[in-house]
């Protein structure tokens, strides 16, 4: 394909040389900002200093005045236009430099980036900013695609599909597990490399601060039966319970959840505008109605007044369940439950701005029931979903 020769107006050349003369910065830097070759800027400058004064040098130091002279308003308009052009060029350069930070020095990935954006920026400008040679890029274009490259391209498409299908919530371990579930045999290291080269990563989490409930009360406290031994052979033998709060435009929305330790499934939940015992009792009631546990179930929670209240303890007695409580202020005694809340906030809460509590309720219900329990694979379960774990145990 024939290369289109770039044309520059006399005004552009004049202002380019003036910028070089007045800024005191290196010629290479000015040329890169303007998106031109340094040799072009050097030629324009030499034409001025060598005494060869073409019409476009009018207005530069040492130049003969041209006739007719542009009016001050025309000159101001042209200077404003050139400044806008310079700002656009600088912005494009910064975009390319940021892109280069994510290409990890891989020439093949860099060439593919240049090919994709050839209609946006000049190829030679991208090659210069991304620190690859134009000849290398054109040589890459002329070579037939290798079998490995074709395989990586297809694998990358599958990675992007899975990553987008889970709303960017999956990192390389879960993407790899999902690929294996589809019958793909790519290694985890290969998946990690492709994701890193193409800037594909899971949603980043903020520092997690466990929510603590009010444990300063005179209500009965149950002993800690788990002692951080978080394992259960069968479903409905150990349940964990806790509360968290979520921001909305109408104020806090409180979520109580019950998690089955064997399957990591959220078997019960409730949402209220308050943290009274009704909140935790409703979550426990949902779990009981859905799971129908037998006698001897251990129900572990923190020492909050909601879990030590008489109404909640009566529910446990009616279920023939055994209460268990963490030590005061020790979130590690209920770590799987805290892990669920952390996942919930990273994957949903921090990605939303809810105007009302009803909006939050809808999203939370959809996440817990439609995604977390049935679609999201869990590392503690060998990368299967909680629902699959429950089916396997039945």
Phi, psi and omega per residue, in radians:
X1 nan 2.276 -3.116
X2 -1.153 2.429 -3.110
X3 -1.505 2.288 -3.138
X4 -1.371 2.215 3.136
X5 -1.340 2.283 -3.130
X6 -1.415 2.393 3.135
X7 -1.954 2.507 3.131
X8 -2.213 2.398 -3.131
X9 -1.276 2.726 3.065
X10 -0.990 -0.635 3.122
X11 -1.112 -0.693 3.126
X12 -1.078 -0.788 -3.133
X13 -1.094 -0.742 -3.128
X14 -1.062 -0.832 -3.106
X15 -1.241 -0.528 3.098
X16 -1.122 -0.810 3.115
X17 -1.169 -0.686 3.104
X18 -1.086 -0.707 3.100
X19 -1.088 -0.735 3.126
X20 -1.113 -0.747 -3.098
X21 -1.203 -0.592 -3.008
X22 -1.623 -0.400 -3.017
X23 -1.426 -0.523 -3.076
X24 1.295 0.169 -3.141
X25 -1.668 2.850 -3.091
X26 -1.068 2.602 3.140
X27 -1.071 -0.672 3.130
X28 -1.068 -0.711 -3.117
X29 -1.178 -0.770 3.126
X30 -1.102 -0.772 -3.135
X31 -1.079 -0.714 3.128
X32 -1.126 -0.682 3.131
X33 -1.149 -0.599 -3.119
X34 -1.525 -0.118 3.140
X35 1.261 0.565 3.132
X36 -2.191 2.933 3.077
X37 -1.342 2.487 3.084
X38 -1.014 -0.565 -3.130
X39 -1.119 -0.598 3.113
X40 -1.145 -0.776 3.130
X41 -1.126 -0.650 3.127
X42 -1.143 -0.711 3.117
X43 -1.126 -0.752 3.140
X44 -1.100 -0.668 -3.134
X45 -1.217 -0.720 -3.135
X46 -1.133 -0.639 3.136
X47 -1.065 -0.616 3.102
X48 -1.248 -0.887 -3.045
X49 -1.266 -0.449 -3.123
X50 -1.414 -0.013 3.103
X51 1.597 -0.115 3.066
X52 -1.469 1.787 -2.968
X53 -1.908 1.519 3.072
X54 -1.218 2.936 -3.082
X55 -0.989 -0.521 -3.042
X56 -1.280 -0.101 3.135
X57 -1.497 0.043 -3.115
X58 -1.012 2.294 3.100
X59 1.712 -0.179 3.099
X60 -1.493 2.748 3.111
X61 -1.011 2.309 3.106
X62 1.493 -0.026 -3.097
X63 -1.578 2.615 3.065
X64 -1.357 2.437 3.141
X65 -1.122 2.398 3.128
X66 -1.566 2.782 3.133
X67 -2.279 2.287 0.016
X68 -1.415 2.738 3.116
X69 -1.476 2.325 3.139
X70 -1.164 2.566 3.125
X71 -1.215 2.728 3.121
X72 -0.981 -0.626 -3.138
X73 -1.179 -0.678 3.098
X74 -1.154 -0.719 3.120
X75 -1.098 -0.731 3.140
X76 -1.119 -0.694 3.126
X77 -1.143 -0.698 -3.139
X78 -1.198 -0.678 3.093
X79 -1.107 -0.719 3.114
X80 -1.104 -0.679 3.126
X81 -1.135 -0.751 -3.139
X82 -1.161 -0.622 3.093
X83 -1.134 -0.708 3.078
X84 -1.089 -0.698 3.108
X85 -1.104 -0.713 3.121
X86 -1.158 -0.736 3.104
X87 -1.077 -0.709 3.115
X88 -1.124 -0.719 3.131
X89 -1.129 -0.726 3.108
X90 -1.108 -0.716 3.130
X91 -1.084 -0.767 3.125
X92 -1.099 -0.685 3.112
X93 -1.098 -0.761 3.141
X94 -1.113 -0.675 3.110
X95 -1.082 -0.750 -3.138
X96 -1.164 -0.673 3.125
X97 -1.137 -0.689 3.094
X98 -1.136 -0.687 3.097
X99 -1.082 -0.652 -3.108
X100 -1.123 -0.511 3.130
X101 -1.155 -0.433 -3.086
X102 -1.720 -0.058 -3.100
X103 -1.574 -0.149 2.972
X104 1.027 0.452 3.066
X105 1.254 0.155 3.133
X106 -1.450 2.011 -3.057
X107 -1.090 -0.674 -3.110
X108 -1.118 -0.743 3.117
X109 -1.174 -0.684 3.119
X110 -1.106 -0.772 3.112
X111 -1.085 -0.685 3.108
X112 -1.124 -0.655 3.088
X113 -1.109 -0.765 3.131
X114 -1.090 -0.757 3.128
X115 -1.049 -0.702 -3.101
X116 -1.204 -0.537 -3.041
X117 -1.943 0.323 -3.115
X118 -1.102 -0.463 3.116
X119 -1.416 -0.145 -3.112
X120 -1.741 -0.792 -3.116
X121 -2.215 2.706 3.069
X122 -1.062 2.447 -3.093
X123 -1.047 -0.793 -3.094
X124 -1.150 -0.594 3.059
X125 -1.111 -0.796 3.125
X126 -1.109 -0.710 3.134
X127 -1.082 -0.706 -3.119
X128 -1.183 -0.812 -3.109
X129 -1.200 -0.657 -3.117
X130 -1.514 0.022 3.004
X131 1.084 0.817 2.976
X132 -2.270 2.804 -3.099
X133 -1.529 2.473 3.051
X134 -1.027 -0.644 3.128
X135 -1.123 -0.648 3.085
X136 -1.123 -0.706 3.119
X137 -1.122 -0.825 -3.115
X138 -1.192 -0.555 3.040
X139 -1.155 -0.674 3.100
X140 -1.111 -0.686 3.138
X141 -1.130 -0.592 -3.045
X142 -1.453 -0.282 -3.115
X143 -1.429 2.512 3.059
X144 -1.202 2.620 -3.123
X145 -1.203 2.302 3.125
X146 -1.332 2.854 3.123
X147 -1.094 -0.680 3.135
X148 -1.148 -0.732 3.128
X149 -1.115 -0.728 3.119
X150 -1.119 -0.684 3.119
X151 -1.145 -0.729 3.114
X152 -1.125 -0.658 3.130
X153 -1.105 -0.738 3.120
X154 -1.211 -0.695 3.114
X155 -1.122 -0.713 3.118
X156 -1.079 -0.708 3.112
X157 -1.076 -0.704 3.108
X158 -1.180 -0.688 3.101
X159 -1.079 -0.800 3.141
X160 -1.117 -0.640 3.115
X161 -1.126 -0.815 -3.131
X162 -1.160 -0.767 -3.123
X163 -1.071 -0.764 3.121
X164 -1.236 -0.639 -3.134
X165 -1.096 -0.465 3.107
X166 -1.813 0.397 3.014
X167 1.003 0.692 3.093
X168 1.126 0.386 -3.109
X169 -1.536 -0.249 -3.068
X170 -1.663 2.336 2.917
X171 -1.637 -2.986 -3.050
X172 -1.085 -0.647 3.135
X173 -1.072 -0.773 -3.124
X174 -1.304 -0.631 3.067
X175 -1.072 -0.758 3.121
X176 -1.084 -0.752 3.131
X177 -1.127 -0.678 3.113
X178 -1.155 -0.657 3.090
X179 -1.130 -0.739 3.124
X180 -1.114 -0.627 3.108
X181 -1.155 -0.422 3.094
X182 -1.550 -0.017 3.124
X183 1.680 0.083 3.107
X184 -1.388 2.456 -3.053
X185 -1.854 0.242 -3.141
X186 -1.113 2.501 -3.141
X187 -1.295 2.801 3.136
X188 -1.159 -0.642 3.117
X189 -1.086 -0.681 3.120
X190 -1.154 -0.719 3.093
X191 -1.103 -0.743 3.122
X192 -1.066 -0.758 -3.117
X193 -1.109 -0.784 -3.137
X194 -1.124 -0.707 3.131
X195 -1.164 -0.701 -3.141
X196 -1.166 -0.742 -3.112
X197 -1.129 -0.557 -3.080
X198 -1.811 0.244 3.048
X199 1.144 0.537 3.134
X200 -1.692 2.045 -3.103
X201 -2.539 2.833 3.118
X202 -1.302 2.818 3.077
X203 -0.999 2.361 -3.119
X204 -1.451 2.408 -3.140
X205 -1.674 2.588 2.995
X206 -1.419 2.971 3.077
X207 -1.097 2.224 -3.057
X208 -1.564 2.273 3.077
X209 -2.009 1.919 -3.124
X210 -1.040 2.445 3.090
X211 -1.382 2.370 3.116
X212 -2.011 2.457 3.124
X213 -1.779 3.026 -3.085
X214 -1.339 1.919 3.116
X215 -1.877 0.123 3.135
X216 -1.598 1.485 -3.122
X217 -2.682 3.012 -3.112
X218 -1.834 0.293 -3.128
X219 -1.350 2.787 -3.102
X220 -1.095 2.474 3.135
X221 -2.006 2.271 3.123
X222 -1.520 2.680 3.107
X223 -1.233 2.776 3.103
X224 -1.476 1.778 -3.091
X225 -1.466 -0.385 -3.079
X226 -1.493 -0.738 -3.128
X227 0.910 0.757 3.093
X228 1.131 0.336 3.032
X229 -1.660 1.520 -2.996
X230 -1.600 1.358 3.078
X231 -2.570 2.509 3.106
X232 -2.566 2.286 -3.070
X233 -1.317 -0.555 -3.037
X234 -2.302 2.672 3.037
X235 -1.116 2.735 3.059
X236 1.078 0.557 3.012
X237 -1.979 -0.532 3.078
X238 -2.415 2.146 3.053
X239 -2.015 2.519 3.048
X240 -2.001 2.510 -3.108
X241 -2.377 2.551 3.097
X242 -2.885 3.038 -3.108
X243 -2.225 2.514 2.945
X244 -2.399 2.938 -3.141
X245 -2.252 2.584 -3.001
X246 -2.295 2.430 -3.091
X247 -1.436 2.456 2.991
X248 -2.418 2.985 3.102
X249 -1.157 -0.300 3.135
X250 -1.737 0.028 -3.090
X251 2.069 -2.994 -3.083
X252 -1.243 2.523 2.946
X253 -2.058 2.232 -3.068
X254 -1.750 2.334 -3.128
X255 -2.089 2.148 2.993
X256 -1.870 2.378 -3.090
X257 -2.359 2.647 3.067
X258 -2.160 2.184 -3.067
X259 -2.029 2.314 3.058
X260 -1.449 2.108 -3.042
X261 -1.144 -0.551 -3.082
X262 -1.269 -0.619 -3.039
X263 -1.980 -0.133 -3.061
X264 1.037 0.349 3.128
X265 -1.473 2.446 3.009
X266 -1.427 1.812 -3.029
X267 -1.567 -0.287 3.109
X268 -2.686 2.571 3.106
X269 -2.762 2.782 3.054
X270 -2.703 2.692 -3.127
X271 -2.317 2.329 3.137
X272 -2.496 2.979 3.057
X273 -1.540 0.067 -3.075
X274 -2.471 3.038 -3.128
X275 -2.012 0.466 -3.130
X276 -1.300 3.014 -3.052
X277 -1.039 -0.473 3.109
X278 -0.968 -0.599 -3.128
X279 -1.097 -0.908 -3.104
X280 -1.258 -0.602 3.128
X281 -1.134 -0.665 3.130
X282 -1.157 -0.683 3.100
X283 -1.143 -0.740 3.117
X284 -1.154 -0.658 3.117
X285 -1.112 -0.742 3.112
X286 -1.070 -0.767 -3.132
X287 -1.101 -0.721 -3.123
X288 -1.151 -0.751 -3.124
X289 -1.170 -0.590 -3.104
X290 -1.411 -0.674 -2.963
X291 -1.732 -0.429 -3.108
X292 0.869 1.078 -3.094
X293 -1.253 2.718 3.081
X294 -1.515 3.137 3.137
X295 -1.169 2.627 3.103
X296 1.636 0.018 3.094
X297 -1.090 2.324 3.060
X298 -1.613 2.153 3.086
X299 -1.932 1.880 -3.043
X300 -1.803 2.427 3.132
X301 -2.655 -3.103 2.989
X302 -1.475 -2.978 -3.078
X303 -1.648 0.341 -3.120
X304 -1.036 2.641 -3.103
X305 -1.079 -0.449 3.123
X306 -1.149 -0.547 -3.117
X307 -1.623 -0.299 3.101
X308 -1.691 -0.067 -3.088
X309 -1.146 2.702 -3.089
X310 -1.073 -0.696 -3.106
X311 -1.119 -0.698 -3.132
X312 -1.223 -0.731 3.130
X313 -1.117 -0.595 3.112
X314 -1.159 -0.662 3.075
X315 -1.028 -0.748 -3.128
X316 -1.127 -0.665 3.112
X317 -1.136 -0.752 3.129
X318 -1.103 -0.548 3.123
X319 -1.437 -0.149 -3.015
X320 1.039 0.668 3.125
X321 -1.709 2.804 -3.108
X322 -1.905 2.095 -3.141
X323 -1.340 2.608 3.076
X324 -2.539 2.494 -3.094
X325 -2.370 2.573 3.101
X326 -1.260 2.932 2.997
X327 -1.247 2.846 -3.091
X328 -1.091 2.144 3.048
X329 1.176 0.283 -3.101
X330 -1.839 1.728 -3.114
X331 -1.242 -0.367 -3.134
X332 -1.186 -0.368 3.107
X333 -1.271 -0.154 3.101
X334 -2.360 0.721 -2.963
X335 -1.024 -0.777 -3.141
X336 -1.058 -0.606 3.107
X337 -1.209 -0.737 3.087
X338 -1.114 -0.614 3.114
X339 -1.116 -0.701 3.086
X340 -1.077 -0.790 -3.135
X341 -1.112 -0.662 3.090
X342 -1.089 -0.800 3.102
X343 -1.055 -0.776 3.127
X344 -1.007 -0.754 -3.080
X345 -1.287 -0.677 3.114
X346 -1.159 -0.798 -2.985
X347 -1.501 -0.327 -3.100
X348 -2.285 -1.052 -2.949
X349 -1.067 -0.776 -3.103
X350 -1.302 -0.121 3.110
X351 -1.749 0.017 -3.050
X352 -2.207 2.742 2.951
X353 -2.290 1.773 -3.059
X354 -1.556 2.231 3.092
X355 -1.359 -0.592 -3.091
X356 -2.290 2.840 3.080
X357 -1.186 -0.573 3.129
X358 -1.104 -0.673 3.071
X359 -1.078 -0.750 3.134
X360 -1.127 -0.727 3.129
X361 -1.028 -0.756 -3.126
X362 -1.106 -0.793 -3.119
X363 -1.168 -0.695 -3.135
X364 -1.153 -0.739 3.104
X365 -1.080 -0.788 -3.139
X366 -1.110 -0.681 -3.133
X367 -1.179 -0.858 -3.065
X368 -1.163 -0.905 -3.031
X369 -1.442 -0.705 -3.052
X370 -1.529 -0.470 -3.064
X371 -2.006 -1.041 -3.005
X372 -1.080 -0.833 -3.090
X373 -1.290 -0.516 -2.932
X374 -2.044 -0.331 -3.074
X375 -2.113 -0.607 -3.018
X376 -1.400 2.102 3.118
X377 -1.354 2.569 -2.990
X378 -2.045 2.248 -3.094
X379 -1.114 -0.619 -3.129
X380 -1.227 -0.232 -3.140
X381 -1.814 0.185 -3.079
X382 1.346 0.546 3.095
X383 1.069 0.882 2.886
X384 -2.212 2.941 -3.112
X385 -1.437 2.773 3.054
X386 -0.980 -0.678 3.127
X387 -1.125 -0.716 3.074
X388 -1.095 -0.693 3.111
X389 -1.095 -0.681 3.116
X390 -1.164 -0.735 3.100
X391 -1.103 -0.734 -3.131
X392 -1.097 -0.555 -3.111
X393 -1.474 -0.261 -3.083
X394 -1.453 nan nan
